[in-house]
């Protein structure tokens, strides 16, 4: 009796629909993906067999075999790797269990033409087979198991899983070709594809009936750099990252001395859709003496380098090291230190040699690298040199070194402001006095930006200071000042006293401002208090319950403030100005992105003031 069909998860159905109904010029990559998956299966069994030798029921002669059946119009990719159970077939081939999948698929489905580079971000290259297949059959037997299973689907929304007659361990993937895809039945065409895409794979890839592998079957990362072509690096990146884009940066080196290891790492050119997954797992494979150990060795690279893809191969770790033992292994900690320094050095070299290429890397991964500024004190100095920010000086990225080189005479701090977008921040009233004097301000718009300035503290002896914090004497800074240099109106002391009395505990203080040129008021944080934007973030995440009171700064040169100061000298001023005082306070809150605590009272006051003005 045949098995009842099972539906794909919604995410897989959408992905398959994009694959099947889009046109690609490089359909041949489906074979690369199937061979790559087979190689991974062999690697995993080789590792498991270190502690469970009974899993190898024959000599550990791992290989991948391609066979063609012209009559059935099919290609089979078979391996003698770890294999899959029934549940693993359902989980691995019927589900994409990764956060953010649905939203990402909706995003690319809206595009006019799906891009295989984007689809590659899922790490599920198996589905690429449906570019050329009318049906796919997978037979698999888990190493050490007594039963085998068969998965089958035409890629139209359902699949079946039933018992199989497969007697040997491993997996066989058979692709039944659509009409018009006969080129993949040509053995010489397959040989060329293997040479192009899979030459670097350390497992022999055999064509059925032949004795000699169709690939070199040696670990690419162990070869001298002078022997490796750009195309080979490219295809190894595709293999190890299960990606379709081209790497933005390739790093290949050998460390020799007290600890020996080889590294071949890549920075992708596309941002993985799950870059901010809470699991924060990296994509660097750990090998020991060419034997695969694990995909995600905790402690191999820091969390803020989780975008890296590639291989690190140690000569010193024991082959039987368990994944649990790796977590606190001192030798792995030294490898991590060497890998981290190498990556930071190469990113710095890219920034110096090719600012445009580095800007693209920063666009994709700058937010992650900034996590290191906050979390990892050992590398703050190196990361601060790599840091790039938007600023009031222009539209492009700015380094801290660039900023410091442009600081005005008398300027002692690196100024910044945090907010939702650079566009909105450029219009923020807090910047008015800085713009008037030509003082550059960094525009920080990502969540991590609320935290790293306090952790970094300074750069080249210059401390970081938010422009929303009070106490900055702009008068010390020499520069162009476009504001009218006229004295404050008489009565400002009376106005300040009146507003303090009116606003009471709603504010910490009321002061005159030297930062405002066109706006009448703004709110600032007192020295020692949390930055306004940071406090709002912490409040939204229930980290603080009682917000700090702020200082209301008045622009003494603004016409409205001057009129209020005149009126403050007269009798009955409190009754006349109280509604205006509250409206100005609410205006300052709104300009900072805050919400009104009492919208009804705001509306009533606005009505009263407008009635008097008409």
Rosetta blueprint (number, residue, H / E / L):
1 X L
2 X L
3 X L
4 X L
5 X L
6 X E
7 X E
8 X L
9 X L
10 X H
11 X H
12 X H
13 X H
14 X H
15 X H
16 X H
17 X H
18 X H
19 X H
20 X H
21 X L
22 X L
23 X L
24 X L
25 X L
26 X L
27 X L
28 X L
29 X H
30 X H
31 X H
32 X H
33 X H
34 X H
35 X H
36 X H
37 X H
38 X H
39 X H
40 X H
41 X H
42 X H
43 X H
44 X H
45 X H
46 X H
47 X H
48 X H
49 X H
50 X H
51 X H
52 X L
53 X H
54 X H
55 X H
56 X L
57 X L
58 X L
59 X L
60 X L
61 X L
62 X L
63 X E
64 X E
65 X E
66 X E
67 X E
68 X E
69 X E
70 X L
71 X L
72 X L
73 X L
74 X E
75 X E
76 X E
77 X E
78 X E
79 X E
80 X L
81 X L
82 X L
83 X L
84 X L
85 X L
86 X H
87 X H
88 X H
89 X H
90 X H
91 X H
92 X H
93 X H
94 X H
95 X L
96 X L
97 X L
98 X L
99 X L
100 X L
101 X H
102 X H
103 X H
104 X H
105 X H
106 X H
107 X H
108 X H
109 X H
110 X L
111 X L
112 X L
113 X L
114 X L
115 X L
116 X H
117 X H
118 X H
119 X H
120 X H
121 X H
122 X H
123 X L
124 X L
125 X H
126 X H
127 X H
128 X H
129 X H
130 X H
131 X H
132 X L
133 X E
134 X E
135 X E
136 X E
137 X E
138 X E
139 X E
140 X E
141 X E
142 X L
143 X L
144 X L
145 X L
146 X L
147 X L
148 X L
149 X E
150 X E
151 X E
152 X E
153 X E
154 X L
155 X L
156 X L
157 X L
158 X E
159 X E
160 X E
161 X E
162 X E
163 X E
164 X L
165 X L
166 X L
167 X L
168 X L
169 X L
170 X E
171 X E
172 X E
173 X E
174 X E
175 X E
176 X E
177 X E
178 X L
179 X L
180 X L
181 X L
182 X H
183 X H
184 X H
185 X H
186 X L
187 X H
188 X H
189 X H
190 X H
191 X H
192 X H
193 X H
194 X H
195 X H
196 X H
197 X H
198 X L
199 X L
200 X L
201 X L
202 X L
203 X L
204 X E
205 X E
206 X E
207 X E
208 X L
209 X L
210 X L
211 X L
212 X L
213 X L
214 X L
215 X L
216 X L
217 X L
218 X L
219 X L
220 X H
221 X H
222 X H
223 X L
224 X L
225 X H
226 X H
227 X H
228 X L
229 X L
230 X H
231 X H
232 X H
233 X H
234 X H
235 X H
236 X H
237 X H
238 X H
239 X H
240 X H
241 X H
242 X L
243 X L
244 X L
245 X L
246 X L
247 X L
248 X L
249 X E
250 X E
251 X E
252 X E
253 X E
254 X E
255 X E
256 X L
257 X L
258 X L
259 X L
260 X L
261 X E
262 X E
263 X E
264 X E
265 X E
266 X E
267 X E
268 X L
269 X L
270 X L
271 X L
272 X L
273 X L
274 X L
275 X L
276 X L
277 X L
278 X L
279 X L
280 X L
281 X L
282 X L
283 X E
284 X E
285 X E
286 X E
287 X E
288 X E
289 X L
290 X L
291 X E
292 X E
293 X E
294 X E
295 X L
296 X L
297 X L
298 X L
299 X L
300 X L
301 X L
302 X L
303 X H
304 X H
305 X H
306 X L
307 X L
308 X E
309 X E
310 X E
311 X E
312 X E
313 X E
314 X E
315 X L
316 X L
317 X L
318 X L
319 X L
320 X L
321 X L
322 X L
323 X H
324 X H
325 X H
326 X H
327 X L
328 X L
329 X L
330 X H
331 X H
332 X H
333 X H
334 X H
335 X H
336 X H
337 X H
338 X H
339 X H
340 X H
341 X H
342 X H
343 X H
344 X H
345 X H
346 X H
347 X H
348 X H
349 X H
350 X H
351 X H
352 X H
353 X H
354 X L
355 X H
356 X H
357 X H
358 X H
359 X H
360 X H
361 X H
362 X H
363 X H
364 X H
365 X H
366 X H
367 X H
368 X H
369 X H
370 X H
371 X H
372 X H
373 X H
374 X H
375 X H
376 X L
377 X H
378 X H
379 X H
380 X H
381 X H
382 X H
383 X H
384 X H
385 X H
386 X H
387 X L
388 X E
389 X E
390 X E
391 X E
392 X L
393 X L
394 X E
395 X E
396 X E
397 X E
398 X E
399 X E
400 X H
401 X H
402 X H
403 X H
404 X H
405 X H
406 X L
407 X L
408 X L
409 X L
410 X L
411 X L
412 X L
413 X E
414 X E
415 X E
416 X E
417 X E
418 X E
419 X L
420 X L
421 X L
422 X H
423 X H
424 X H
425 X H
426 X H
427 X L
428 X L
429 X H
430 X H
431 X H
432 X H
433 X H
434 X H
435 X H
436 X H
437 X L
438 X L
439 X L
440 X L
441 X L
442 X E
443 X E
444 X E
445 X L
446 X L
447 X L
448 X L
449 X H
450 X H
451 X H
452 X H
453 X H
454 X H
455 X H
456 X H
457 X L
458 X E
459 X E
460 X L
461 X L
462 X E
463 X E
464 X E
465 X E
466 X E
467 X L
468 X L
469 X E
470 X L
471 X L
472 X L
473 X L
474 X H
475 X H
476 X H
477 X L
478 X L
479 X L
480 X L
481 X L
482 X L
483 X L
484 X L
485 X L
486 X L
487 X L
488 X L
489 X L
490 X L
491 X L
492 X H
493 X H
494 X H
495 X H
496 X H
497 X H
498 X H
499 X H
500 X H
501 X H
502 X H
503 X H
504 X H
505 X H
506 X H
507 X E
508 X E
509 X E
510 X E
511 X E
512 X E
513 X L
514 X L
515 X L
516 X L
517 X L
518 X L
519 X L
520 X L
521 X E
522 X E
523 X E
524 X E
525 X E
526 X L
527 X L
528 X L
529 X L
530 X L
531 X L
532 X H
533 X H
534 X H
535 X H
536 X H
537 X H
538 X H
539 X H
540 X H
541 X L
542 X L
543 X L
544 X L
545 X L
546 X L
547 X L
548 X L
549 X L
550 X E
551 X E
552 X E
553 X E
554 X E
555 X L
556 X L
557 X L
558 X L
559 X H
560 X H
561 X H
562 X H
563 X H
564 X H
565 X H
566 X H
567 X H
568 X H
569 X L
570 X L
571 X L
572 X L
573 X H
574 X H
575 X H
576 X H
577 X H
578 X H
579 X H
580 X H
581 X H
582 X H
583 X H
584 X H
585 X H
586 X H
587 X H
588 X H
589 X H
590 X H
591 X H
592 X L
593 X L
594 X L
595 X L
596 X L
597 X L
598 X L
599 X H
600 X H
601 X H
602 X H
603 X H
604 X H
605 X H
606 X H
607 X H
608 X H
609 X H
610 X H
611 X H
612 X H
613 X H
614 X L
